[in-house]
Amino acid sequence: MRPAEANGRPPTLFEVVHRAVEVTDPSGELGVADLLGPVEDSDEPVTSHEDIETDLAELKGRVDPQDEDPAAMMAVAVATYLAFRRDELDDDPASLLRLAARAEYDGNPPDNVRGWLDERGVEV
């Protein structure tokens, strides 16, 4: 059980992004962990952000401004999904990837993301 759940509080921005990084890049080979640096001191609850979608989009823009890295794109999609579906923080990674892609891209992700998901056996 994650710290936020253990004490009944909403997860922090860092916890949500950290989980998204775990889901999209469990081996650490894809460089998605670069998303963690800018939020490592973000200990406020994710619910305290007035516009969490914009905050996460800006974070992605710092790492992948041209939408060229499907892993980074999906990490932010998962983080955004989890910011609203906090009860699913510990769900199965494949399920989180599928649900986040559906939510972020209305079930029709860009080709580079679709290919990345296909490589991981995730159907949108």
N, C-alpha and C positions, 0 to 999 in steps of 0.2 A: 504494500500500500504506500502510495506517495505521501510526502509530508503534508500536503494540503488536505488530502482526504483524511489523514489520521486525526487532524484537529478540527475538521469540519469547516475549514475556510476555503474560499475559491483559490485555485492555483495562481501562482504569480506568472507574469509574462515570461520570465526565465523558465519556469517549469513547463509551460506550454510549448515554448520554442525548443527546449531541451527534449521533450517527448517527441516532437515533430522530427528533430534531427535523429533521434534513436530509430524512429520508424522508417525514415527515408534512407539513412546511411548507417546501418548498424555496424558495419565493419570500419567506418571512418575513412574509407578509401576515396569517397567522392568529394570531399572538401566542404560538405554542407555544414560542418561544425563552425565554419566562419561566421555563421549566423549567430552563434552564441556570444561572441565577444561584446558586441554592442548592447546586449541585454543582460550580461552576467550580473550586474548590480541592480537589476529590476526586481525589487522584492515587494512591490505593490501588487495587490490582486489584479488579475487580468480584467476583472469587472470594473475596476476604477478608471480604465481608459475610456475617454469619451468616444473615440473613433478607432477602435482596435483594428479594424480592417485597413485603415489608412496607415496606422503605425506599423503594421506588419508589411504592407506594401512598400513603405519607405525602407524598412529593414531589408527586404528583398532587393530593392533598388541599389542598395549599397554593395551587395554581393553579386548581383546578376542584373545589371541595368537594362540589358538588351533582351531579356527573356531567352537566353541561349542555353541555360543550364536546367534541364528538366528536373534534376534532383533538387536544386534550390527552389524551383517553381513549386514542386510538390511539397517540399518542407514547409514553405509558407502557406500553401493551401491546407496542409494538415494542421498547422498552428492556428490558422484562422478558423478552421472547422472546430478545433478543440476549445478555442476561446468562447465559442457559443455552446458547444456540446461537452461541457466540462465533465459530465458524468461518464463519458466514454474515454477518458484519459488512458485507461489501462486496457482498452480493447485490443484485439488482434491487429497487428500491423497491416496485414493485407486488407482487412475490413476498413481500417482507417484510411488507407490510400484510396480505396474504391469510393468510399463515402465522401472524402474530401475532394476527389476529382469530380464527382457528380455535382457537389455543391459549388465548387469554384468555377467549373467550366460548363455548367448545365448539362453534364453528361457527354459533352463533346470537346475533350481537351485538344490542344494543338497537336500537330503530328509528332513533334519531338517528345511531348509528354506522353502521348498515347504509346509511342514506341518504347519509351522507358518503362511504362507500366506493363506493357506486353512482355518485356524481357523479365519482369518479375512475376509474371503469371497473374496479374491483376486485371480483371475485366471490368470495364466501366459500364 
